[in-house]
Amino acid sequence: MKTEDLIRALAADTQDTRPMMSRLLMGLVPAMLVSLAALWVVLGFRADLAEALRMPDSVARFVLTGALGLLGARLALVLARPEGRDAARLWPLLAVVAAAVALLGWAYVTTPAEGLQMAVVGKTRTTCLVTIPLLSVLPVSAIMWALRQGATTVPALAGFVAGLGGSGLSAAIYALHCTEDTPLFYVPWYGLAILGVTLVSTVVGARLLRW
């Protein structure tokens, strides 16, 4: 049997995405709840969270990280199928990145020059770079577990979206604690943390999801 025929046969057996969706939710929802509880117990939520949720700049980080997370999880469902490499569309991810860059540029030109350095460096970058990857461990593992139940033909790309999905959602959880509201801080530092998790997940996925 040719490789293309094998892929078509496997695809025919995995057209129904509901079981895969159930597996993903079964692993990802508890993982997110554990990460949320860990943040609450160890670091706590910011005291002025209700007020922060009324600030556009602050809300934007939840939108951006949440969008990355949900898009990554959705792409994982697509790539779990053998034909997923042809069905996956990555441009929405690029749209989120473009929105983040645009927001960063807007913040740069509207922030007074004397406040730029402090806005970018912030006071909690180390906490950010450590906490987001730690919070990502269980969510990324849950997405990887769901992918293992499928038959992806692009294991590295599947690992990439698993890392992006898990770390994006975890960054949104971390934002419940973070008091750095300017895009000059959270776009580069959250982005760096998400990128680091995603790169590691890509390498792991290339090996773990191979069949």
DRENRO-153999 format. One record per residue (C-alpha): z, x, y. Coordinates in Angstrom, 1 decimal. Layout:
BEGIN
w:Z	u:X	v:Y
...
***
This chain:
BEGIN
w:0.0	u:0.0	v:0.0
w:-0.9	u:1.3	v:3.4
w:1.7	u:1.9	v:6.1
w:0.2	u:-0.9	v:8.3
w:0.3	u:-3.3	v:5.4
w:3.9	u:-2.5	v:4.6
w:4.9	u:-3.0	v:8.3
w:3.1	u:-6.4	v:8.3
w:4.9	u:-7.4	v:5.1
w:8.3	u:-6.4	v:6.5
w:7.5	u:-8.2	v:9.8
w:6.7	u:-11.4	v:7.9
w:10.2	u:-11.3	v:6.4
w:11.9	u:-10.8	v:9.8
w:10.2	u:-13.2	v:12.1
w:13.3	u:-15.3	v:12.5
w:15.5	u:-13.5	v:15.0
w:18.5	u:-15.9	v:14.7
w:20.2	u:-13.9	v:11.9
w:19.7	u:-10.7	v:13.8
w:21.0	u:-12.4	v:17.0
w:24.1	u:-13.6	v:15.0
w:24.7	u:-10.1	v:13.7
w:24.4	u:-8.6	v:17.2
w:26.8	u:-11.1	v:18.7
w:29.2	u:-10.8	v:15.8
w:29.6	u:-7.1	v:16.5
w:29.0	u:-6.9	v:20.3
w:31.3	u:-9.7	v:21.5
w:34.5	u:-8.4	v:19.8
w:33.5	u:-4.8	v:20.9
w:33.2	u:-6.0	v:24.5
w:36.5	u:-7.8	v:24.3
w:38.3	u:-4.7	v:23.0
w:36.8	u:-2.6	v:25.8
w:37.8	u:-5.2	v:28.4
w:41.4	u:-5.3	v:27.0
w:41.5	u:-1.5	v:26.9
w:40.5	u:-1.3	v:30.6
w:43.1	u:-3.9	v:31.5
w:45.9	u:-2.3	v:29.6
w:45.2	u:1.4	v:30.6
w:43.8	u:1.2	v:34.1
w:44.1	u:-2.5	v:35.1
w:41.8	u:-4.6	v:37.3
w:41.6	u:-3.9	v:41.0
w:44.1	u:-5.8	v:43.0
w:41.5	u:-7.2	v:45.4
w:39.0	u:-8.2	v:42.7
w:38.6	u:-11.8	v:44.0
w:37.8	u:-10.4	v:47.5
w:35.4	u:-7.8	v:46.1
w:33.4	u:-10.5	v:44.2
w:32.6	u:-11.9	v:47.6
w:31.1	u:-8.6	v:48.9
w:27.3	u:-8.3	v:48.3
w:27.5	u:-4.5	v:47.8
w:30.3	u:-4.8	v:45.2
w:28.6	u:-7.7	v:43.4
w:25.4	u:-5.8	v:43.2
w:26.9	u:-3.3	v:40.7
w:27.8	u:-6.1	v:38.3
w:24.3	u:-7.4	v:38.6
w:22.6	u:-4.1	v:38.0
w:24.8	u:-2.9	v:35.2
w:24.9	u:-6.3	v:33.6
w:21.1	u:-6.5	v:33.8
w:20.7	u:-3.1	v:32.1
w:23.2	u:-4.1	v:29.4
w:21.6	u:-7.5	v:28.6
w:18.1	u:-6.1	v:28.7
w:19.1	u:-3.2	v:26.4
w:20.7	u:-5.7	v:23.9
w:17.6	u:-7.9	v:24.1
w:15.3	u:-5.0	v:23.4
w:17.4	u:-4.0	v:20.5
w:16.7	u:-7.4	v:18.9
w:13.0	u:-6.9	v:19.4
w:13.0	u:-3.3	v:18.1
w:15.0	u:-4.2	v:15.0
w:11.8	u:-5.8	v:13.7
w:9.0	u:-3.5	v:12.3
w:6.5	u:-4.9	v:14.8
w:8.9	u:-4.4	v:17.7
w:7.3	u:-1.2	v:18.9
w:4.3	u:-3.3	v:20.0
w:6.3	u:-6.3	v:21.2
w:8.9	u:-4.4	v:23.3
w:8.4	u:-4.5	v:27.1
w:10.2	u:-1.8	v:29.0
w:9.1	u:-2.7	v:32.5
w:12.1	u:-4.9	v:33.3
w:14.3	u:-1.9	v:32.8
w:12.2	u:0.0	v:35.4
w:12.5	u:-3.0	v:37.7
w:16.3	u:-2.7	v:37.5
w:16.2	u:1.1	v:38.2
w:13.8	u:0.5	v:41.1
w:16.3	u:-2.1	v:42.5
w:19.1	u:0.4	v:42.2
w:17.1	u:3.1	v:43.9
w:16.2	u:0.7	v:46.7
w:19.8	u:-0.3	v:47.2
w:20.8	u:3.4	v:47.3
w:18.2	u:4.1	v:49.9
w:19.4	u:1.1	v:52.0
w:23.0	u:2.3	v:51.8
w:22.0	u:5.8	v:52.8
w:20.2	u:4.7	v:56.0
w:22.9	u:2.2	v:57.0
w:25.9	u:4.5	v:56.5
w:27.0	u:6.6	v:59.4
w:26.2	u:10.3	v:58.9
w:29.9	u:11.3	v:59.1
w:30.7	u:9.0	v:56.3
w:27.9	u:9.9	v:53.9
w:29.7	u:12.7	v:52.0
w:32.8	u:10.8	v:51.4
w:30.9	u:7.7	v:50.3
w:28.9	u:9.7	v:47.7
w:31.7	u:11.9	v:46.4
w:34.3	u:9.1	v:46.4
w:37.8	u:9.5	v:45.0
w:37.3	u:8.3	v:41.4
w:34.1	u:10.0	v:40.1
w:35.9	u:11.8	v:37.3
w:37.5	u:8.6	v:36.1
w:34.1	u:6.9	v:36.3
w:32.4	u:9.6	v:34.3
w:35.1	u:9.6	v:31.6
w:35.9	u:5.9	v:31.3
w:32.4	u:4.4	v:31.1
w:31.4	u:6.5	v:28.1
w:34.8	u:5.8	v:26.4
w:34.4	u:2.1	v:27.0
w:30.8	u:2.3	v:25.6
w:31.8	u:3.6	v:22.1
w:32.4	u:0.3	v:20.5
w:29.6	u:-1.7	v:22.2
w:27.0	u:1.0	v:21.4
w:28.3	u:1.2	v:17.8
w:28.0	u:-2.6	v:17.5
w:24.4	u:-2.6	v:18.7
w:23.6	u:0.3	v:16.3
w:25.2	u:-1.6	v:13.5
w:23.0	u:-4.6	v:14.2
w:19.9	u:-2.4	v:14.4
w:20.8	u:-0.9	v:11.0
w:20.5	u:-4.4	v:9.5
w:16.9	u:-4.6	v:10.7
w:13.9	u:-2.3	v:10.0
w:13.0	u:-0.6	v:13.2
w:9.9	u:1.7	v:13.2
w:11.0	u:3.5	v:16.4
w:14.5	u:4.8	v:15.7
w:14.8	u:7.0	v:18.8
w:13.7	u:4.2	v:21.1
w:16.0	u:1.8	v:19.3
w:18.9	u:4.2	v:19.8
w:17.9	u:4.5	v:23.5
w:18.2	u:0.7	v:24.1
w:21.4	u:0.6	v:22.1
w:22.9	u:3.2	v:24.4
w:21.6	u:1.5	v:27.5
w:22.8	u:-1.9	v:26.4
w:26.3	u:-0.8	v:25.4
w:26.8	u:1.5	v:28.4
w:25.4	u:-0.9	v:30.9
w:27.7	u:-3.7	v:29.8
w:30.6	u:-1.2	v:29.7
w:29.9	u:-0.1	v:33.2
w:30.1	u:-3.7	v:34.3
w:33.5	u:-3.9	v:32.7
w:34.6	u:-0.7	v:34.4
w:33.5	u:-2.2	v:37.7
w:36.4	u:-4.6	v:37.4
w:38.7	u:-1.6	v:38.0
w:36.6	u:0.5	v:40.3
w:37.3	u:0.2	v:44.1
w:34.3	u:2.3	v:45.2
w:32.1	u:-0.5	v:46.6
w:29.3	u:1.5	v:48.2
w:25.9	u:1.9	v:46.3
w:26.1	u:5.6	v:47.5
w:28.9	u:6.0	v:44.9
w:28.2	u:3.6	v:42.0
w:24.4	u:4.1	v:41.7
w:24.5	u:7.8	v:41.1
w:27.9	u:8.1	v:39.2
w:27.6	u:4.9	v:37.1
w:24.0	u:5.9	v:36.5
w:25.0	u:9.4	v:35.4
w:27.6	u:8.0	v:33.0
w:25.1	u:5.5	v:31.6
w:22.4	u:8.2	v:31.3
w:24.7	u:10.4	v:29.3
w:25.7	u:7.7	v:26.8
w:22.0	u:6.7	v:26.5
w:20.8	u:10.2	v:25.7
w:23.5	u:10.7	v:23.0
w:22.7	u:7.3	v:21.6
w:19.0	u:8.2	v:21.5
w:19.7	u:11.3	v:19.4
w:22.0	u:9.5	v:17.1
w:19.6	u:6.6	v:16.7
w:16.7	u:8.9	v:15.8
w:18.7	u:10.0	v:12.7
w:20.8	u:7.0	v:11.9
w:18.2	u:4.3	v:12.2
w:15.4	u:6.1	v:10.3
w:14.3	u:4.4	v:7.1
***
